[in-house]
Amino acid sequence: MINITDTAQAHFVKLLADQPEGTHIRVFVISPGTAQAECGVSYCPPDAVEADDTELPFTGFSAMVDEKSAPFLEEASIDFVTDQLGSQLTLKAPNAKMRKVASDAPLKERIEYVIQSEINPQLASHGGNIMLVEITEEGVAVLQFGGGCNGCSQVDITLKDGIEKQLLDMFPGELAGVKDVTDHQHGSHSYQ
């Protein structure tokens, strides 16, 4: 479920040495399955362990995961990185905002998963996002742009060279194209 690198494990062991005996870590997701999902790690003293927690054993400690967070932490990873700026823990949980869907799930669910887990995080740097409105009978994904993408002068390039190319590569033979139905109103919200 969660991959914790050797360097991160060593860091946790060092941190836990200063905690009461039996303290582990807890990995969790606040507001899982939503656009506001946030992942975190905290200390988990023995009296904070819940009956429905999943215990993931590591060298020198365990990671506790609550039942609600567990499906959203699939393929999560924790690393401890040191660079010129110092050291920090990094937690990546690609499925926190939307639970991973099976490869045989309906096309709409698989496209929505890609939008939430891959495309929208890229657009977020410009304050933008997209939403899947529908998939037509001809296999065209109809998208609605929002935030900084609405009215952006680069939206056509983003759509054709970025989003459409990515989705067609991921869903060959299932998806015929991508169409934007946004009524683009240029304004102060638009990314320049």
C-alpha positions in Angstrom: 0.0 0.0 0.0 2.6 2.6 1.1 6.3 2.4 0.1 8.6 4.0 2.6 12.2 4.3 1.4 15.1 3.1 3.6 16.2 6.7 4.2 12.7 7.7 5.3 12.5 4.6 7.5 15.8 5.5 9.2 14.5 9.0 9.7 11.3 7.7 11.4 13.2 5.4 13.7 15.4 8.4 14.8 12.3 10.5 15.4 10.4 7.8 17.3 13.4 7.2 19.6 12.4 10.4 21.4 8.7 9.3 21.8 7.1 7.1 24.4 7.7 3.4 23.9 5.2 1.8 21.4 4.7 4.9 19.4 4.4 4.4 15.7 3.5 6.7 12.8 0.1 7.3 11.3 -0.3 8.0 7.6 -3.6 9.6 6.7 -5.7 11.5 4.2 -7.9 14.4 5.2 -11.0 14.8 2.9 -10.0 11.7 0.8 -11.5 11.4 -2.6 -12.0 15.2 -3.0 -10.1 18.0 -4.7 -9.2 19.3 -1.3 -7.5 16.0 -0.2 -4.4 16.5 1.9 -2.0 13.7 3.1 -0.1 13.7 6.3 2.0 11.8 8.7 1.9 12.1 12.5 2.9 10.2 15.6 0.6 7.4 16.7 0.9 6.6 20.4 -0.4 3.1 21.4 -3.7 4.6 22.8 -4.4 6.2 19.4 -4.5 2.9 17.5 -8.1 2.1 16.3 -9.5 -1.4 15.9 -10.1 -0.9 12.2 -6.5 0.5 11.5 -4.3 -1.3 9.0 -0.8 -1.9 10.5 2.0 -1.8 8.0 5.2 -3.2 9.6 8.5 -1.6 8.8 12.0 -1.9 10.3 11.8 -0.5 13.9 8.2 0.8 13.7 4.8 0.4 12.1 2.7 2.7 10.0 -0.9 2.8 11.0 -3.6 3.7 8.4 -7.2 4.4 9.2 -9.9 2.5 7.3 -11.2 5.6 5.5 -7.7 6.7 4.2 -6.5 3.2 3.1 -8.0 3.0 -0.4 -6.7 6.5 -1.2 -3.1 5.6 -0.1 -2.7 2.9 -2.7 0.7 3.4 -4.5 1.7 6.2 -1.9 5.3 6.7 -1.2 7.3 8.4 1.5 10.9 9.5 1.0 13.5 11.5 3.0 15.4 13.7 0.6 18.5 15.8 1.3 19.6 18.5 -1.0 21.3 22.0 -0.9 18.3 23.4 0.9 18.3 20.8 3.7 16.3 17.7 4.4 12.6 17.0 4.2 10.1 14.2 4.1 8.1 13.9 0.9 4.8 12.1 0.8 3.3 11.3 -2.6 -0.2 9.9 -2.8 -1.4 9.9 -6.4 -4.8 8.4 -5.5 -5.6 10.7 -2.6 -8.0 12.9 -4.5 -9.6 10.1 -6.3 -9.5 6.3 -5.6 -7.7 4.4 -8.3 -10.0 2.8 -10.7 -9.7 -0.7 -12.2 -8.3 -1.1 -15.7 -11.7 -2.6 -16.8 -13.8 0.2 -15.3 -16.0 2.2 -17.6 -14.1 4.6 -19.9 -15.7 7.7 -18.2 -14.4 6.6 -14.8 -10.9 5.9 -16.1 -10.7 9.3 -17.9 -12.0 11.1 -14.7 -9.3 9.3 -12.8 -6.6 10.6 -15.2 -8.0 14.1 -15.1 -7.9 14.2 -11.3 -4.7 12.4 -10.7 -2.5 13.7 -13.6 -4.0 16.5 -15.6 -5.5 18.8 -13.0 -2.4 18.8 -10.8 -0.5 20.1 -13.8 -3.1 22.7 -14.6 -3.2 23.8 -10.9 0.1 25.6 -11.3 -1.8 28.1 -13.5 -4.8 28.1 -11.2 -6.8 26.0 -13.7 -8.6 22.7 -13.9 -10.8 20.7 -16.3 -13.9 18.6 -15.8 -15.2 15.8 -17.9 -18.8 16.7 -19.0 -19.6 13.6 -21.0 -18.3 11.2 -23.6 -20.3 11.3 -26.8 -21.5 8.3 -28.7 -18.6 9.0 -31.2 -16.1 8.6 -28.4 -15.3 12.3 -27.9 -14.5 13.5 -24.4 -16.3 16.8 -23.8 -14.3 18.9 -21.3 -15.1 22.1 -19.4 -12.2 24.4 -18.4 -12.3 26.3 -15.2 -10.2 28.6 -13.0 -7.2 30.2 -14.7 -7.8 28.1 -17.9 -11.0 29.9 -18.6 -10.1 32.7 -21.0 -6.4 31.8 -21.2 -4.9 32.6 -24.5 -3.1 29.2 -24.5 -6.1 27.0 -23.9 -6.3 25.7 -27.5 -2.6 24.6 -27.3 -3.2 23.1 -23.8 -6.2 21.2 -25.2 -4.8 19.8 -28.4 -1.1 19.4 -27.7 -1.4 18.5 -24.1 -4.6 17.1 -22.8 -5.9 15.5 -26.1 -2.6 13.9 -26.9 -2.2 12.5 -23.4 -5.7 11.1 -23.3 -5.6 9.6 -26.9 -2.2 7.9 -26.0 -3.7 6.5 -22.8 -7.0 5.3 -24.4 -6.2 4.2 -27.9 -9.2 2.8 -29.8 -11.6 3.9 -27.1 -11.3 7.7 -27.3 -11.7 9.5 -30.7 -10.9 13.0 -29.6 -11.4 15.8 -27.1 -13.7 18.9 -27.3 -13.8 22.0 -25.2 -17.3 23.4 -24.5 -16.2 26.2 -22.2 -17.5 29.7 -22.9 -14.1 31.4 -22.5 -14.4 34.7 -20.8 -11.1 36.5 -20.5 -10.7 38.2 -17.2 -8.5 38.8 -14.2 -8.8 35.1 -13.3 -7.2 34.0 -16.6 -3.6 32.8 -16.7 -1.4 35.0 -18.9 
